[in-house]
Amino acid sequence: MFDPAAARRQPFAEIIARFAREDGDHATAVPGLTVHRRSEQAVPSCGAYRPSFALIAQGVKKVMLGHETYIYGGSDYLLTSFDLPVTSQIVEASPESPYLGMVFEIDAAKIPPLLALLDRSAAAAETRDAAGAASETSASEQRGMSVAALTPELEDAALRLLRLLDRPGDIPALLPLIEQELIFRLLTGPHAARLRQMSMAESQSHQIGRACAWLKEHYALPLRIEDLARRVSMSVSSLHHHFKAITAMSPMQYQKQLRLQEARRLMVEDMLDAGSAGHQVGYESPSQFSREYARQFGAPPLRDAGRTRRSLRGQLAGAPEMLSEG
């Protein structure tokens, strides 16, 4: 039976397959654009997602943020508006029909000029409504991550972005125009409030973004919530409320995710022992590190690190399994 959605995704799949000939995550000649390929379902992997637009041409992916799960495939897109530590997993892929995806990073500095180009009265009304309703919306509506149905207009802009890979000489002239259109489509989509809030310097979302950025830079330091709240000009209660609404985690949980993910990387890639890795990411108690690590990854540090190394070696016939957003 003819599948119109699959037919629309075919040009995406063909281009991505040509520029991602082997399994892995591939940078491209278009700044901020990466393409991704996997030939088999993968074990869950951890890392941080940056503000971005992600689209799948073939396959299905699952992303876990805190205790929430987002599943998306070819008819959807994933919008990430904050730096978020996540766990992801390819759940539909095979050598005959590999997972193929693309990710385009969103530059927050490009959002305000586009907002100014929108109908000024409508934009002002939407901004006031969003600000006024911030305390009334549900936590899920404030999340820094969301899945939405791909519209024809957004799909068209994304395809033209990919097609620049076949015309690298056009990139300097056309990329700014296509990027502007893609962000415009996101700003007029169902989850536009996330991007609007992200770009407003005085918004609570922007303040939480600053808190996330500070935690990413200083995850190994002891965390005092009072100091973090003061750093981003928020009260402690407001910081807790809005941080959890956006990231699905408390600041302490966010820091813990960053610490454990980096410790795992240090053991797997740099071959550090558990005690050294835990100390390097800020744990003073080896037993606490081991306990929290096992709770996060399902096994004690050394056992998990060994299991992960073996899994990676088994995937080298294609390419190493790396955390990607696509």
Beta strands, then each sheet from edge to edge (+ up, - down):
strand 1: 24-27
strand 2: 33-38
strand 3: 45-49
strand 4: 52-58
strand 5: 60-65
strand 6: 68-72
strand 7: 76-80
strand 8: 84-92
strand 9: 99-105
strand 10: 145-149
sheet 1: 1+ 2- 9+ 4- 7+ 10-
sheet 2: 3+ 8- 5+ 6-
end
